[in-house]
Amino acid sequence: MTLPRPTIAPKRIPLWAWHLNEWLSSGKQGPRPRHAPKRVPLWFWTWRLYRLALTQRAGSRAWKKYMAALHAQPDPAAAATKLRAAIVNWARWNAAHQVEIHYSQSTVRDDFLHRPRGYLPMTTDCSGDVTQENWAAGGPDPSGLGYRYVGFTGSLLSFAEKHGHVFTDVSRARPGDPIVIGPGSGWHAVMVIEAGHDPLVVSHGSEAGPKIQRLSVDPRQPKRVCQTLP
């Protein structure tokens, strides 16, 4: 009997997950892997059961426990839709609290990662705003950094290139997708909240943000959609 792989686990398992799995299997000998996120995603535990079941014969206790966990998995498509909706809700919430959300590219832009969700006032930049909306919604770090710190436009692009899709047809962008604006590693990032030929986005590029506007308000090119969510 072939053991099915957990559908909620990413296709490419990050290195921190392998190291954390080894550390847990050793009985937590030595220091905890430093790159492992403090909030371990749900897929890790199902994937860990899968790895354990692979080493056991069919019908073993580990096998049965994994199959039970597999059958209890939420529908990936429904979970992705719910996550995208949550990201959009947080993006709109940020725009609604513009007066209490400030702009800075200094290290204070990471401070929200160490505070409760919805804590105000908050100071961050465009990439931080995109990251905060994913973090607050319970989604994965769009820069692939495990929320150890806030990435930048270049890390949004590189993570999407490795683990998703990057494309310039903005009409294909879906709510919850970041869009990086500008050449090279990018100058600015916005969050899509409504799809369309000219998507509605939340932009936090100055003290006047976060604000809701059409993507076309910013004339800079190129505009690259970073799509990593299903």
MARRO-141719 format. One record per residue (C-alpha): residue number from 1; residue in one letter; y, z, x. Coordinates in steps of 0.5 Angstrom, whole numbers, plus 500, padded with zeros to 3 digits. Each point is the difference from the previous one (the first is absolute). Layout:
<pado k="NUM" r="A" y="Y" z="Z" x="X"/>
...
//
This chain:
<pado k="1" r="M" y="500" z="500" x="500"/>
<pado k="2" r="T" y="507" z="498" x="503"/>
<pado k="3" r="L" y="505" z="505" x="500"/>
<pado k="4" r="P" y="507" z="498" x="496"/>
<pado k="5" r="R" y="506" z="501" x="504"/>
<pado k="6" r="P" y="505" z="504" x="497"/>
<pado k="7" r="T" y="505" z="495" x="497"/>
<pado k="8" r="I" y="506" z="505" x="500"/>
<pado k="9" r="A" y="500" z="500" x="508"/>
<pado k="10" r="P" y="504" z="495" x="504"/>
<pado k="11" r="K" y="496" z="494" x="503"/>
<pado k="12" r="R" y="502" z="503" x="507"/>
<pado k="13" r="I" y="499" z="507" x="501"/>
<pado k="14" r="P" y="506" z="503" x="504"/>
<pado k="15" r="L" y="498" z="503" x="507"/>
<pado k="16" r="W" y="502" z="507" x="498"/>
<pado k="17" r="A" y="495" z="500" x="494"/>
<pado k="18" r="W" y="494" z="499" x="505"/>
<pado k="19" r="H" y="503" z="506" x="504"/>
<pado k="20" r="L" y="501" z="504" x="495"/>
<pado k="21" r="N" y="493" z="499" x="497"/>
<pado k="22" r="E" y="497" z="501" x="507"/>
<pado k="23" r="W" y="504" z="507" x="500"/>
<pado k="24" r="L" y="498" z="502" x="494"/>
<pado k="25" r="S" y="493" z="498" x="501"/>
<pado k="26" r="S" y="500" z="505" x="507"/>
<pado k="27" r="G" y="502" z="506" x="496"/>
<pado k="28" r="K" y="507" z="499" x="501"/>
<pado k="29" r="Q" y="499" z="501" x="508"/>
<pado k="30" r="G" y="507" z="499" x="504"/>
<pado k="31" r="P" y="506" z="498" x="497"/>
<pado k="32" r="R" y="501" z="496" x="494"/>
<pado k="33" r="P" y="502" z="493" x="501"/>
<pado k="34" r="R" y="507" z="499" x="501"/>
<pado k="35" r="H" y="501" z="494" x="497"/>
<pado k="36" r="A" y="496" z="502" x="493"/>
<pado k="37" r="P" y="505" z="501" x="494"/>
<pado k="38" r="K" y="501" z="507" x="498"/>
<pado k="39" r="R" y="499" z="497" x="493"/>
<pado k="40" r="V" y="493" z="496" x="501"/>
<pado k="41" r="P" y="499" z="495" x="494"/>
<pado k="42" r="L" y="495" z="500" x="495"/>
<pado k="43" r="W" y="496" z="494" x="503"/>
<pado k="44" r="F" y="499" z="504" x="506"/>
<pado k="45" r="W" y="495" z="505" x="497"/>
<pado k="46" r="T" y="496" z="494" x="496"/>
<pado k="47" r="W" y="500" z="496" x="507"/>
<pado k="48" r="R" y="497" z="506" x="503"/>
<pado k="49" r="L" y="495" z="501" x="495"/>
<pado k="50" r="Y" y="498" z="493" x="501"/>
<pado k="51" r="R" y="500" z="501" x="508"/>
<pado k="52" r="L" y="495" z="506" x="499"/>
<pado k="53" r="A" y="496" z="496" x="495"/>
<pado k="54" r="L" y="499" z="494" x="504"/>
<pado k="55" r="T" y="496" z="505" x="505"/>
<pado k="56" r="Q" y="496" z="503" x="495"/>
<pado k="57" r="R" y="494" z="496" x="496"/>
<pado k="58" r="A" y="501" z="498" x="493"/>
<pado k="59" r="G" y="499" z="505" x="495"/>
<pado k="60" r="S" y="502" z="506" x="505"/>
<pado k="61" r="R" y="505" z="505" x="498"/>
<pado k="62" r="A" y="505" z="497" x="504"/>
<pado k="63" r="W" y="499" z="493" x="496"/>
<pado k="64" r="K" y="500" z="503" x="493"/>
<pado k="65" r="K" y="506" z="504" x="502"/>
<pado k="66" r="Y" y="504" z="493" x="502"/>
<pado k="67" r="M" y="497" z="496" x="494"/>
<pado k="68" r="A" y="503" z="506" x="495"/>
<pado k="69" r="A" y="507" z="499" x="504"/>
<pado k="70" r="L" y="499" z="493" x="500"/>
<pado k="71" r="H" y="499" z="500" x="492"/>
<pado k="72" r="A" y="506" z="505" x="499"/>
<pado k="73" r="Q" y="505" z="495" x="504"/>
<pado k="74" r="P" y="506" z="498" x="496"/>
<pado k="75" r="D" y="501" z="492" x="498"/>
<pado k="76" r="P" y="503" z="498" x="506"/>
<pado k="77" r="A" y="504" z="495" x="496"/>
<pado k="78" r="A" y="503" z="505" x="495"/>
<pado k="79" r="A" y="501" z="505" x="506"/>
<pado k="80" r="A" y="504" z="495" x="503"/>
<pado k="81" r="T" y="504" z="498" x="494"/>
<pado k="82" r="K" y="502" z="508" x="499"/>
<pado k="83" r="L" y="502" z="500" x="507"/>
<pado k="84" r="R" y="505" z="495" x="500"/>
<pado k="85" r="A" y="503" z="502" x="494"/>
<pado k="86" r="A" y="501" z="507" x="503"/>
<pado k="87" r="I" y="503" z="497" x="506"/>
<pado k="88" r="V" y="505" z="496" x="495"/>
<pado k="89" r="N" y="501" z="507" x="497"/>
<pado k="90" r="W" y="502" z="503" x="506"/>
<pado k="91" r="A" y="505" z="494" x="502"/>
<pado k="92" r="R" y="503" z="501" x="494"/>
<pado k="93" r="W" y="501" z="507" x="500"/>
<pado k="94" r="N" y="503" z="499" x="507"/>
<pado k="95" r="A" y="505" z="495" x="498"/>
<pado k="96" r="A" y="502" z="505" x="494"/>
<pado k="97" r="H" y="501" z="506" x="505"/>
<pado k="98" r="Q" y="504" z="495" x="505"/>
<pado k="99" r="V" y="506" z="506" x="500"/>
<pado k="100" r="E" y="495" z="505" x="503"/>
<pado k="101" r="I" y="496" z="495" x="505"/>
<pado k="102" r="H" y="504" z="498" x="506"/>
<pado k="103" r="Y" y="499" z="495" x="506"/>
<pado k="104" r="S" y="499" z="501" x="507"/>
<pado k="105" r="Q" y="495" z="497" x="505"/>
<pado k="106" r="S" y="500" z="506" x="504"/>
<pado k="107" r="T" y="494" z="505" x="501"/>
<pado k="108" r="V" y="502" z="503" x="493"/>
<pado k="109" r="R" y="497" z="494" x="496"/>
<pado k="110" r="D" y="493" z="503" x="501"/>
<pado k="111" r="D" y="502" z="507" x="497"/>
<pado k="112" r="F" y="497" z="498" x="493"/>
<pado k="113" r="L" y="493" z="500" x="503"/>
<pado k="114" r="H" y="500" z="508" x="501"/>
<pado k="115" r="R" y="503" z="501" x="493"/>
<pado k="116" r="P" y="498" z="500" x="493"/>
<pado k="117" r="R" y="500" z="494" x="496"/>
<pado k="118" r="G" y="507" z="499" x="497"/>
<pado k="119" r="Y" y="503" z="505" x="504"/>
<pado k="120" r="L" y="508" z="498" x="501"/>
<pado k="121" r="P" y="504" z="499" x="503"/>
<pado k="122" r="M" y="497" z="495" x="504"/>
<pado k="123" r="T" y="502" z="496" x="506"/>
<pado k="124" r="T" y="496" z="493" x="503"/>
<pado k="125" r="D" y="501" z="493" x="501"/>
<pado k="126" r="C" y="497" z="494" x="497"/>
<pado k="127" r="S" y="493" z="500" x="503"/>
<pado k="128" r="G" y="500" z="508" x="498"/>
<pado k="129" r="D" y="502" z="498" x="493"/>
<pado k="130" r="V" y="494" z="495" x="499"/>
<pado k="131" r="T" y="495" z="505" x="504"/>
<pado k="132" r="Q" y="503" z="506" x="496"/>
<pado k="133" r="E" y="498" z="496" x="493"/>
<pado k="134" r="N" y="493" z="499" x="503"/>
<pado k="135" r="W" y="499" z="507" x="502"/>
<pado k="136" r="A" y="503" z="504" x="494"/>
<pado k="137" r="A" y="495" z="495" x="496"/>
<pado k="138" r="G" y="494" z="502" x="504"/>
<pado k="139" r="G" y="499" z="493" x="503"/>
<pado k="140" r="P" y="499" z="498" x="507"/>
<pado k="141" r="D" y="505" z="500" x="505"/>
<pado k="142" r="P" y="503" z="493" x="500"/>
<pado k="143" r="S" y="500" z="500" x="507"/>
<pado k="144" r="G" y="493" z="503" x="502"/>
<pado k="145" r="L" y="503" z="506" x="503"/>
<pado k="146" r="G" y="496" z="505" x="496"/>
<pado k="147" r="Y" y="507" z="503" x="498"/>
<pado k="148" r="R" y="501" z="503" x="507"/>
<pado k="149" r="Y" y="507" z="497" x="500"/>
<pado k="150" r="V" y="504" z="495" x="497"/>
<pado k="151" r="G" y="499" z="493" x="502"/>
<pado k="152" r="F" y="505" z="494" x="500"/>
<pado k="153" r="T" y="500" z="493" x="498"/>
<pado k="154" r="G" y="496" z="497" x="506"/>
<pado k="155" r="S" y="494" z="505" x="498"/>
<pado k="156" r="L" y="500" z="498" x="493"/>
<pado k="157" r="L" y="499" z="493" x="502"/>
<pado k="158" r="S" y="495" z="501" x="505"/>
<pado k="159" r="F" y="496" z="505" x="496"/>
<pado k="160" r="A" y="500" z="495" x="494"/>
<pado k="161" r="E" y="498" z="494" x="505"/>
<pado k="162" r="K" y="494" z="504" x="502"/>
<pado k="163" r="H" y="498" z="503" x="494"/>
<pado k="164" r="G" y="503" z="496" x="494"/>
<pado k="165" r="H" y="504" z="494" x="499"/>
<pado k="166" r="V" y="507" z="498" x="503"/>
<pado k="167" r="F" y="503" z="494" x="496"/>
<pado k="168" r="T" y="507" z="497" x="498"/>
<pado k="169" r="D" y="499" z="498" x="493"/>
<pado k="170" r="V" y="504" z="506" x="497"/>
<pado k="171" r="S" y="498" z="497" x="493"/>
<pado k="172" r="R" y="493" z="503" x="502"/>
<pado k="173" r="A" y="502" z="507" x="501"/>
<pado k="174" r="R" y="498" z="505" x="496"/>
<pado k="175" r="P" y="503" z="507" x="498"/>
<pado k="176" r="G" y="498" z="505" x="505"/>
<pado k="177" r="D" y="501" z="495" x="506"/>
<pado k="178" r="P" y="505" z="501" x="506"/>
<pado k="179" r="I" y="504" z="494" x="502"/>
<pado k="180" r="V" y="502" z="499" x="507"/>
<pado k="181" r="I" y="507" z="496" x="501"/>
<pado k="182" r="G" y="502" z="497" x="506"/>
<pado k="183" r="P" y="497" z="496" x="506"/>
<pado k="184" r="G" y="495" z="503" x="506"/>
<pado k="185" r="S" y="498" z="508" x="498"/>
<pado k="186" r="G" y="505" z="500" x="494"/>
<pado k="187" r="W" y="507" z="503" x="499"/>
<pado k="188" r="H" y="499" z="503" x="493"/>
<pado k="189" r="A" y="495" z="502" x="495"/>
<pado k="190" r="V" y="500" z="500" x="492"/>
<pado k="191" r="M" y="495" z="502" x="495"/>
<pado k="192" r="V" y="498" z="495" x="494"/>
<pado k="193" r="I" y="500" z="504" x="493"/>
<pado k="194" r="E" y="500" z="493" x="496"/>
<pado k="195" r="A" y="497" z="494" x="502"/>
<pado k="196" r="G" y="503" z="493" x="499"/>
<pado k="197" r="H" y="503" z="494" x="503"/>
<pado k="198" r="D" y="506" z="505" x="502"/>
<pado k="199" r="P" y="496" z="507" x="500"/>
<pado k="200" r="L" y="504" z="506" x="498"/>
<pado k="201" r="V" y="500" z="505" x="506"/>
<pado k="202" r="V" y="502" z="507" x="503"/>
<pado k="203" r="S" y="504" z="499" x="506"/>
<pado k="204" r="H" y="502" z="506" x="504"/>
<pado k="205" r="G" y="504" z="496" x="506"/>
<pado k="206" r="S" y="506" z="505" x="500"/>
<pado k="207" r="E" y="504" z="506" x="497"/>
<pado k="208" r="A" y="501" z="496" x="494"/>
<pado k="209" r="G" y="492" z="500" x="499"/>
<pado k="210" r="P" y="495" z="501" x="497"/>
<pado k="211" r="K" y="502" z="494" x="495"/>
<pado k="212" r="I" y="497" z="496" x="495"/>
<pado k="213" r="Q" y="501" z="492" x="501"/>
<pado k="214" r="R" y="498" z="493" x="500"/>
<pado k="215" r="L" y="496" z="498" x="507"/>
<pado k="216" r="S" y="505" z="494" x="500"/>
<pado k="217" r="V" y="506" z="505" x="501"/>
<pado k="218" r="D" y="498" z="501" x="507"/>
<pado k="219" r="P" y="501" z="492" x="503"/>
<pado k="220" r="R" y="497" z="502" x="507"/>
<pado k="221" r="Q" y="493" z="496" x="501"/>
<pado k="222" r="P" y="494" z="500" x="501"/>
<pado k="223" r="K" y="498" z="504" x="495"/>
<pado k="224" r="R" y="492" z="502" x="501"/>
<pado k="225" r="V" y="496" z="504" x="495"/>
<pado k="226" r="C" y="496" z="505" x="503"/>
<pado k="227" r="Q" y="494" z="501" x="495"/>
<pado k="228" r="T" y="494" z="505" x="502"/>
<pado k="229" r="L" y="499" z="503" x="493"/>
<pado k="230" r="P" y="494" z="496" x="496"/>
//
